[in-house]
């Protein structure tokens, strides 16, 4: 099923690209499907209604895929830092190349944001936009090594998930504004955007690769909504179905929440069962697992399943709900073990340590309290 959905996505981009510029089609390898999964292509076609860029932008994005080398065109690709990123080529300032592409395993670390992506950076809090043009700076250089370690841990110990991660995700951008919550967008499919604060972020990166990476994977799974849902899940708001006034989420986003929580719980369980981590890293991982209890069953369980889902969708929902419930039951004593009262939207280990003594954890861990 997912291969069929992937093919549909590729064919849609091929059609849009041909419709936009048959000349570009002649310059690329039409049989190379990876070209048509370029995240900046998704962003370009989704930017058409904004009229912010001319069709010259498409040529600038695509020239790294041209079969024959031609003089580069760089006019619209300069960002707010006056640096241009050209996919498959590198980074430029004043027309001169200043840096190369950075690949880690199956992923590219984006060193500078492309101007076509800038509109997606928003400071957002509980359904409200606080700043739609916030400042942020790339912090790839200080953090890419630790991000690489996180990817390699996932590859070694969570290989089944790693395949899904690599399937649906292509580039990762690291920045310094924690008010821009980590996100993905179906409009830039294949991109992951993470803020980074402080040091020692291995467990944080592992969680966010699982969390945000799973969003992009689920976009492929649910590509054809009507195979899973009977209602317009993109536009129906949860509170209209549950009568919970606080719930501003749409049904589609809420289903994504269930999926990403389940994948995190599933992966954390494997890492803990394998005793991959000890000390501070185990302390943090247990805290992040405990955090999932409050993120599970936040509204979908209140819906009329037969009214919302097709048979396939209902089966998928039940599978996720039961899997997550079963694993969390295994770790039930963590639910009241840690104090998470100072957690706002994101789990942050420094805040966690303020209320949950590391020394106490070590004593209990020596007594095998955290064996499950």
LINZI-V960639 format. One record per backbone hydrogen bond with DSSP energy under -1.0 kcal/mol. NH is the residue of the N-H (numbers start at 1). CO is the residue of the C=O. If there is no record, write none. Layout:
BEGIN
nh=NH co=CO
nh=NH co=CO
END
This chain:
BEGIN
nh=5 co=1
nh=6 co=2
nh=7 co=3
nh=8 co=4
nh=9 co=5
nh=10 co=6
nh=11 co=7
nh=12 co=8
nh=13 co=9
nh=14 co=10
nh=15 co=11
nh=16 co=12
nh=17 co=13
nh=18 co=14
nh=19 co=15
nh=20 co=16
nh=21 co=17
nh=25 co=21
nh=26 co=22
nh=27 co=24
nh=30 co=28
nh=32 co=29
nh=33 co=31
nh=35 co=32
nh=37 co=34
nh=38 co=35
nh=41 co=38
nh=42 co=38
nh=43 co=39
nh=44 co=40
nh=45 co=41
nh=46 co=42
nh=50 co=47
nh=57 co=54
nh=59 co=55
nh=60 co=56
nh=61 co=57
nh=62 co=58
nh=63 co=59
nh=65 co=62
nh=67 co=27
nh=79 co=83
nh=82 co=79
nh=84 co=92
nh=86 co=90
nh=89 co=86
nh=90 co=86
nh=91 co=99
nh=92 co=84
nh=93 co=96
nh=96 co=93
nh=98 co=91
nh=99 co=91
nh=104 co=107
nh=107 co=104
nh=108 co=170
nh=109 co=102
nh=110 co=172
nh=117 co=114
nh=120 co=117
nh=121 co=118
nh=123 co=131
nh=125 co=128
nh=128 co=125
nh=130 co=123
nh=131 co=123
nh=139 co=174
nh=144 co=140
nh=147 co=143
nh=148 co=144
nh=149 co=145
nh=150 co=146
nh=151 co=147
nh=152 co=148
nh=153 co=149
nh=154 co=150
nh=155 co=151
nh=156 co=152
nh=157 co=153
nh=158 co=154
nh=162 co=158
nh=163 co=159
nh=164 co=160
nh=165 co=161
nh=166 co=162
nh=167 co=163
nh=168 co=164
nh=169 co=165
nh=170 co=190
nh=171 co=190
nh=172 co=108
nh=173 co=192
nh=175 co=194
nh=180 co=177
nh=181 co=179
nh=183 co=193
nh=188 co=185
nh=191 co=188
nh=192 co=171
nh=193 co=183
nh=194 co=173
nh=196 co=175
nh=205 co=201
nh=206 co=202
nh=207 co=203
nh=208 co=204
nh=209 co=205
nh=210 co=206
nh=211 co=207
nh=212 co=208
nh=214 co=210
nh=215 co=211
nh=216 co=212
nh=217 co=213
nh=218 co=214
nh=219 co=215
nh=220 co=216
nh=221 co=217
nh=222 co=218
nh=223 co=220
nh=227 co=224
nh=228 co=225
nh=229 co=225
nh=230 co=308
nh=233 co=231
nh=235 co=232
nh=236 co=232
nh=238 co=249
nh=239 co=247
nh=240 co=237
nh=241 co=238
nh=242 co=238
nh=243 co=239
nh=247 co=244
nh=248 co=246
nh=251 co=236
nh=252 co=233
nh=254 co=250
nh=255 co=251
nh=256 co=252
nh=257 co=253
nh=258 co=254
nh=259 co=255
nh=260 co=256
nh=261 co=257
nh=262 co=258
nh=263 co=259
nh=264 co=260
nh=265 co=261
nh=266 co=262
nh=267 co=263
nh=268 co=264
nh=269 co=265
nh=270 co=266
nh=271 co=267
nh=272 co=268
nh=273 co=269
nh=274 co=270
nh=275 co=272
nh=276 co=271
nh=281 co=278
nh=283 co=279
nh=284 co=280
nh=285 co=281
nh=286 co=282
nh=287 co=283
nh=288 co=284
nh=289 co=285
nh=290 co=286
nh=291 co=287
nh=292 co=289
nh=293 co=290
nh=302 co=299
nh=303 co=300
nh=308 co=304
nh=309 co=305
nh=310 co=228
nh=314 co=310
nh=315 co=311
nh=316 co=312
nh=317 co=313
nh=318 co=314
nh=319 co=315
nh=320 co=316
nh=321 co=317
nh=322 co=318
nh=323 co=319
nh=324 co=320
nh=325 co=321
nh=326 co=322
nh=327 co=323
nh=328 co=324
nh=329 co=325
nh=330 co=326
nh=332 co=329
nh=334 co=331
nh=335 co=332
nh=338 co=334
nh=343 co=340
nh=352 co=348
nh=353 co=349
nh=356 co=352
nh=361 co=357
nh=362 co=358
nh=363 co=359
nh=364 co=360
nh=365 co=361
nh=366 co=362
nh=368 co=365
nh=369 co=364
nh=371 co=368
END
